[in-house]
């Protein structure tokens, strides 16, 4: 939820766009139950809970973890927000339910293995492989809390709101005065004064103020020590026993920190990620799936962005961002084509290479070999310029492939859009 919020209240921050097709950045995402366990290890108050992947595991959890509980919260586990208001393709409404203990098995059985569609998953939804069984707390007040990175202040920023448990994006739009933002000096770290401002923004009614300040400081410590890019709790809540509790847990982590956060990155669940992005990561390609019809293969992030822009200029829509980099091998080019052609929405492919470090003949050989391994059913537009361009064009010409060649980027984009339409 914080993605949409930051777009409204902190436009320049390092937020992720709220639309589902733009969520797929290479930042490690983990499940709520994993985030809750990580918080628990850092001294943060979280409800008792356990993740299960089968009805047999549900039975075991009920007897071992919730033997005396009359009600249990059953939460579907997917990488998307809006689960409570989501709908399963089976027809079940809502991905989060509070049920009687004797109904937990039935409810979990209706969720496991089913596809849940929320406002953040897109119409295809995501499959629920695990559900999180959590104790039902007696909540007296629900609030919102998040930490992310902010370009304006060049450091972490804490966002607090005294109303939570609902769409924070809608709340920020209708009542922006309720949103409190506290930038934290990355060198000084969080101070008691900073934490107090956050607690004031949460406006707890029964929770101990000093204890709440300590919880905020522990959350910030977790954010920094674990190399988070996002820590969101919606709701962070007050309980009837006067505690501040993280009743939700959404955490993202910087992929550049994988080398020092091995235990956290071992939690990665590739079944919840775009399979094209998983394949691209294995091939060391920079890929982000979008929802257009023109597949793009480009070298260099800047040229890739320009290619996407000019496709839009010609009334087309890019199907992806794919940067093969400056040192891509022939094998990587083949893998790139496999990823592009695996997308059923792709109606044409545009290859735009400016050979500097990347040689045009390597790209050309990769295209030819990819055509031998992949059944190319869509037109391919190729624009090559730079190092070994003549050799590259000769390889393509002698291959016998039916390609559409272009002289410059504008020509290539125009031809790709026409090919996709036809």
Secondary structure, DSSP 4 states (H G I P E B T S, - for coil): -HHHHHHHH-TTSS---SSGGG---SEEE--HHHHHHHHHHTT--B--EEEESSHHHHHHHHHHT-TT-SEEEEEEE-S-S-GGG-EETTS-B-SEEEEEGGGHHHHHHHHTT-EEE-TTT-TT-EE--EEEEEEPP-EEEEEEEEEEEETTTTEEEEEEES--SS-HHHHHHH-GGGEEEEE--TTT---HHHHHHHHHHHT-SSS-HHHHHHHHHHHHHHHHHTTEEEEEEEEEEEETTS-EEE---EEEEEGGGTTT-HHHHTT--GGGS-HHHHHHHHTT-EEEE-S-SEEEEESSHHHHHHHHHHHHHTT--BSEEEE--SS--HHHHHHHHHHHHT-TT--EEEEEEEESSS-HHHHHHHHHHHHHHS---SEEEEEEEETTHHHHHHHHHHHT---EE-SSHHHHHHHHHHHHH-
